[in-house]
């Protein structure tokens, strides 16, 4: 996945491949998809059913059952990242939440590294709109999940 040009980033922020991220954008896009799937879950029986019983079966996918793998898939995706990748995910979330701007990226990574602890995965999972924040953070750095979403669907 190529990173388009971004005029807000200095050349000294780019790695040897011309990218700003050490983590693969595809990994971040996968986490975005899983976070969004997790965010839409509701308690079983918490959905209003329609008049057509055949439509109700489709709604069950949105209900959060104990054996639903969505949560574990998100946890696994985050736990399988190395420390540097987790720090970048945290930084992307902060960037997407507009705590920082793209010009602050080196500072964001430094502060995310200082904040990194063994509860980081739980913190990320517990963040409402995690997927949206990560997507916005990627966008601010000039990346997009559009190609990933097209290939996945």
C-alpha positions as CSV (number, residue, x, y, z in Angstrom):
1,X,0.0,0.0,0.0
2,X,1.7,3.2,-1.1
3,X,1.6,6.3,0.9
4,X,0.5,9.3,-1.2
5,X,2.4,12.6,-0.9
6,X,1.7,14.6,2.3
7,X,2.9,18.1,2.3
8,X,2.7,18.4,6.1
9,X,5.5,15.9,6.8
10,X,9.1,16.8,6.7
11,X,11.6,14.6,4.9
12,X,13.4,13.9,8.1
13,X,10.2,12.2,9.4
14,X,10.3,9.6,6.6
15,X,12.0,6.2,6.9
16,X,14.3,4.8,4.2
17,X,11.3,3.5,2.2
18,X,9.8,7.0,2.1
19,X,7.1,6.1,4.7
20,X,6.4,7.5,8.1
21,X,5.1,4.3,9.7
22,X,7.1,1.4,10.9
23,X,3.9,-0.7,11.2
24,X,2.3,-2.0,8.0
25,X,-0.7,0.1,7.1
26,X,-2.5,-3.2,6.3
27,X,-2.1,-4.3,9.9
28,X,-3.6,-1.0,11.1
29,X,-6.5,-1.4,8.5
30,X,-7.2,-4.9,9.8
31,X,-7.4,-3.5,13.4
32,X,-9.7,-0.8,12.2
33,X,-12.1,-3.4,10.6
34,X,-12.0,-5.5,13.8
35,X,-12.5,-2.5,16.1
36,X,-15.5,-1.4,14.1
37,X,-17.0,-4.9,14.1
38,X,-16.5,-4.9,17.9
39,X,-18.0,-1.4,18.4
40,X,-21.3,-2.2,16.8
41,X,-22.0,-5.2,19.0
42,X,-25.1,-5.0,21.3
43,X,-26.3,-7.2,24.1
44,X,-28.2,-10.3,23.0
45,X,-31.9,-9.4,22.6
46,X,-31.0,-5.7,22.5
47,X,-32.1,-5.1,19.0
48,X,-35.6,-4.3,17.9
49,X,-36.9,-6.9,15.6
50,X,-38.8,-6.1,12.5
51,X,-42.1,-7.4,11.3
52,X,-40.5,-9.9,9.0
53,X,-39.0,-12.8,11.0
54,X,-36.7,-13.7,8.1
55,X,-34.9,-10.4,8.6
56,X,-34.3,-11.1,12.3
57,X,-31.6,-13.7,11.6
58,X,-29.5,-11.2,9.9
59,X,-29.6,-9.0,13.0
60,X,-28.0,-11.7,15.2
61,X,-24.6,-10.9,13.8
62,X,-24.7,-7.6,15.7
63,X,-25.5,-9.3,19.0
64,X,-22.6,-10.0,21.4
65,X,-22.6,-13.6,22.4
66,X,-19.9,-15.3,24.6
67,X,-18.7,-17.5,21.8
68,X,-18.5,-14.5,19.3
69,X,-14.9,-14.3,18.0
70,X,-15.0,-10.6,17.2
71,X,-13.6,-9.5,20.6
72,X,-10.9,-12.1,20.6
73,X,-9.9,-11.3,17.0
74,X,-9.4,-7.7,18.0
75,X,-7.4,-8.6,21.1
76,X,-5.2,-11.1,19.1
77,X,-4.5,-8.5,16.4
78,X,-3.3,-6.0,19.0
79,X,-1.4,-8.6,21.1
80,X,0.4,-9.9,18.1
81,X,2.0,-6.5,17.4
82,X,5.5,-5.9,18.7
83,X,6.1,-3.0,21.1
84,X,7.0,-0.5,18.4
85,X,3.9,-1.3,16.4
86,X,1.7,-1.0,19.5
87,X,3.3,2.4,20.2
88,X,2.5,3.5,16.7
89,X,-1.1,2.3,17.0
90,X,-1.5,4.4,20.2
91,X,0.1,7.4,18.4
92,X,-2.3,7.0,15.4
93,X,-5.2,6.9,17.8
94,X,-4.1,10.1,19.5
95,X,-3.4,11.7,16.1
96,X,-6.9,10.7,14.9
97,X,-8.5,12.0,18.1
98,X,-6.9,15.4,17.2
99,X,-4.7,15.5,20.3
100,X,-1.8,16.2,17.9
101,X,-1.2,17.0,14.2
102,X,0.9,15.2,11.6
103,X,3.7,17.6,12.2
104,X,4.0,16.4,15.8
105,X,4.4,12.7,14.7
106,X,7.9,12.3,16.2
107,X,6.8,13.8,19.5
108,X,3.6,11.7,19.4
109,X,5.7,8.5,19.1
110,X,8.0,9.6,22.0
111,X,5.0,10.3,24.3
112,X,3.3,7.1,23.2
113,X,6.5,5.2,24.1
114,X,6.5,6.8,27.5
115,X,2.9,5.9,28.0
116,X,3.3,2.3,26.9
117,X,2.6,-0.2,29.6
118,X,1.1,-3.7,30.0
119,X,-2.4,-2.3,30.0
120,X,-2.1,-0.7,26.5
121,X,-4.1,-3.3,24.7
122,X,-7.0,-3.0,27.2
123,X,-6.8,0.8,26.9
124,X,-7.0,0.6,23.1
125,X,-9.9,-1.8,23.1
126,X,-11.7,0.2,25.6
127,X,-11.5,3.4,23.5
128,X,-14.8,4.2,21.8
129,X,-14.5,4.9,18.1
130,X,-11.0,3.3,18.0
131,X,-11.4,2.3,14.4
132,X,-12.4,5.9,13.4
133,X,-9.5,7.4,15.3
134,X,-7.0,5.0,13.7
135,X,-8.4,5.7,10.2
136,X,-8.2,9.4,10.7
137,X,-4.6,9.1,12.1
138,X,-3.6,7.1,9.0
139,X,-5.2,9.7,6.8
140,X,-3.3,12.6,8.5
141,X,-0.1,10.8,7.7
142,X,-1.2,10.3,4.1
143,X,-2.3,6.6,4.2
144,X,-5.7,5.1,3.3
145,X,-7.4,1.8,3.9
146,X,-9.4,2.0,0.7
147,X,-7.2,-0.5,-1.1
148,X,-7.3,-2.9,1.8
149,X,-11.1,-2.7,2.1
150,X,-11.5,-3.3,-1.6
151,X,-9.3,-6.4,-1.5
152,X,-11.0,-7.7,1.7
153,X,-14.6,-7.4,0.5
